[in-house]
Amino acid sequence: MVSITVPTLVVQGTHDVSAPPELCGQRIAALVPGSRLAVYPNAPHAIYLTHQDQLTEELLDFAAKKV
């Protein structure tokens, strides 16, 4: 079994039809100890295009706390 041992941020949009949160983001976060799940209401799969500012803030915050 392979395990992830680095800080992990899982980002998921509630309107992601290609990777539904209950099948992807929530499961991944549950399987990775100490991970952080960020769920964006009304966000689609391409969060990096539709929620750039929020995602950038999320990534900077995560990096600052985990470095």
Residue pairs with C-beta under 8 A, 6 or more apart in sequence:
4 32
4 35
7 34
7 35
7 36
7 62
7 66
8 32
8 34
8 35
8 36
9 35
9 36
9 38
9 58
9 59
9 62
10 25
10 28
10 29
10 32
10 35
10 36
10 37
10 38
11 25
11 38
11 40
11 47
11 55
11 58
12 19
12 21
12 24
12 25
12 26
12 37
12 38
12 39
12 40
12 43
13 21
13 39
13 40
13 42
13 43
13 44
13 45
13 47
13 50
13 51
14 21
14 39
14 40
14 41
14 42
14 43
15 42
15 43
15 44
16 24
16 25
16 43
16 44
16 45
17 44
17 45
18 45
19 25
19 45
21 39
25 37
25 39
26 37
28 35
29 35
29 36
29 37
36 62
38 58
40 47
40 51
40 54
40 55
43 50
43 51
44 50
47 55
48 55
